[in-house]
Amino acid sequence: MSEMQKTIEIEVLRYHPEKDKEPHRQVFEVPFTDDMSVLQGVQYIKDYLDGSLSFRWSCRMAICGSCGMMINGVPNLSCQTFLRDYYPARVRVEALAHFPIERDLVINMEGFIEKLESIQPYIIPKEERTLAQGEYLQTPEQLNAYEQFSSCINCLLCYAACPQFGLNSSFIGPAATALLHRYNVDSRDGGKAERMELINSEEGVFNCTAVGYCSEVCPKHVDPANAVNQNKTNSAADYFLRFLAPKGGAK
Amino acid sequence: MEIYKADVVIVGGGGAGLRAAIAVAEADPSLRIALVSKVYPMRSHTVAAEGGSAGVKQASDSLEYHFNDTVHGGDWLCEQDVVEYFVAHCTEELTQLEHWGCPWSRTPDGHVNVRAFGGMKIERTWFAADKTGFHMLHTLFQTSIKYPSIKRFDEHFCVDLIVEDGRVQGIVAIEIASGEFTLVEARSVVIATGGAGRVFRENTNGGVVTGDGMALAYRHGVPLRDMEFVQYHPTCMPGTGLLFTEACRGEGGFLVNKDGYRYLQDYGLGPAEPTPRNKAMELGPRDRLSQAFWYEQQKGRTIEGPHGSVVHLDLRHLGEQKLRERLPQIYELAEQFMGVDPAHAPIPVRPAVHYTMGGILVDGRCAAPLPGLYAAGECSSVGIHGANRLGSNSLSELLVFGKVAGVEAARHARSVPAGDSARLLKQAQAVEQRVQGLKTKSGGSERIATLRKEMAQTMEDGCGIYRLADTMQQTCDKLDELKDRFRNVNLEDKSSVWNTEWLLAIELEYQLDVAQSMACSAINRRESRGAHQRLDGFEQRDDVNFLAHSQAHYVAGGPPRIDYGPVKITKSQPGTRAYGAAGEKAEQERKASNV
């Protein structure tokens, strides 16, 4: 061939619970082209250098939310992070911060799933409507009030960025708060009072110290910090209202 | 081995699986539902669907129009009674999703908005910007949390069905995190595992789209129907195959060749007009557009790029504001992955494999010939897509037939007794031993990635947009060889926790079976219809011999046996399939002859 194949070094954090006492680093040399994502680099390792490397991935287009990793210490989707932005230097790839590592780049995300399930992430209708009555009317402005918060792909980059979650893993955290907010401000929903009980609790929004790094790393512009802070205001108002109203008082 | 006793087990947690689970829960809250998925449900490939979901919405539209578009689009290889049921239930299901919170895009007065889509006479595609599948999937997943009877087995990889006494009675799955096996006993099994596009080299599909459920049913004697019909989507990213939705053209985008010429007018799709006309030019059906690309390439009118020939998807005239509002994901994909700002430069695109029209043979109630087995979504062949699927029919299919599968599975579960647990366990243990054997055996020398790459290349070579007997035969031979070599596969990883190499090997074995059903069905269909186009003396549709569904039957150790089943015609006799001005003329003639 006319040109020597360019290569790049990828340093991967390895951990195998059946063999390793603690994580260790391993460096692989991978062929490099301008359009390769970090995910494609890691896939090359698995396909041709070391079949035992484990990581999650699927869609390759930043919508399934599977392939979040720490890339040079920054939480990113590996499918939309490109090796060219590091070349010719070595790239360091690790499992997402603040989560238990199951193996290599795979984290345990059960805790997040439990949080998601706990916030009643579904419409609790303000008024019941039969299918025969057709759709609820919702103006573009009403859609706009929650659409951004409905765009979360559950990639967990915001949790890897959140210093408070790092200190206290029971903190409800950015994505789950954004999702809660998404339903609370949906014009079709009447479940805010029930959901606010969770947000007012010890694990709720007041854990947030307004660092805002969660919104910075969000690949989908969900801006979870905004949701958290809107709920701090809601929650503060709610705190006083609860002395007046029988349940939550958020109506 | 862990044992879980369910009434209904659903394999696959994408749109169809979730809709089925909810349908079972609503039909009978006392039924125990196990929802088994190899990924967390919101990772399923439904997430990547972009453009929208079809359902008659406007006063100017009708169920008859939707029916005709679907049947003509499928080149008359559709089960027409099933299509009638389908079009009659799309809107209700889409409204149900609205009630569950799906953020459909709206008109200024608050109604759900619809957009134009390829091959559709009237705008009837409901959309949530250009992330429709994402929003539908998350809405279904989050709504499913309401139902306490749905027990999820997230990141559990299904390795077999348990068939006892002539009926399916459960499944065996690996818990990925531990490598441990679980037997899920159930009186009904719903397969909703999606398509198999990853058997081809350049494709729009996520890594999970490996035909698992198709292979499982097939190996238990259920035929795979119409597997030769594989859809090439005309506008995909060169190299990766990532999708640029048809909505780009629904919103008014142009396809141009290297001369800036809207070449589709040369292929019976014209006339070229400045604004989109339904069922013409860029809003023609996908098979025709991908075929037109192939001819442009032959004529030397495409543009050479680093990942093969391309044409240009030109969205510049739509303006940045509209693109950001209607096609935000497309905008970002072009910018981030290709360095193209679509408001200022055209996007290089080429066709890539997108969708499996065929699948597990089921009747209009989603029941497979194996008692207790149901299938819905892309893994199934319920009969609505025929030889070519219209864009935005598959998301509606998930809902309409996901629900049907759930309702029918619930009904069946109540009608049969529970199985003999001891015998089911004995079978499950044999499955465990076999699947463990793949991991523990030593001495293999074949790399998984090498076999997979060779499979994907030979499928592209033999079963691409245009097909020839010689190359299809080479593909069939190559697949035989690869299945042979698979027996000598080597796994470096012998461990239990998150052994994804092991799972990749199992997936590859599924893929080889499914690929073989496609290639053998293709070589046997000696005509051209929809997405199956030949250039070796069979260029025409042949209704005398091939107005029939192919059925691939699994044969252990060899290629499948292919036979044919009838096509249900209710009210639309096979006719000329035409688009653009020719299509309008044909429609007028059809109307005149009916008077």
Interface residues (C-beta under 8 A of the other chain):
Chain A: H16 P17 E18 K19 D35 K46 D47 Y48 D50 G51 S52 S54 F55 R56 W57 S58 C59 R60 M61 A62 I63 C64 G65 S66 Q80 E102 R103 D104 V106 N108 M109 I113 L116 E117 Q120 P121 Y122 I123 P125 R129 L131 G134 E135 Y136 L137 Q138 T139 P140 Q142 L143 Y146 E147 S150 S151 I153 N154 L179 Y183 D186 R188 D189
Chain B: V39 Y40 M42 R43 S44 H45 V47 A48 E92 T95 Q96 E98 H99 W100 G101 P103 W104 S105 R106 P108 D109 G110 H111 V112 K131 F134 H135 H138 Q142 T143 I145 K146 D154 A177 G206 G207 V208 G239 T240 L242 L243 P306 Q329 E332 L333 Q336 F337 R447 I448 A449 L491 E492 D493 S495 S496 V497 W498 N499 T500 E501
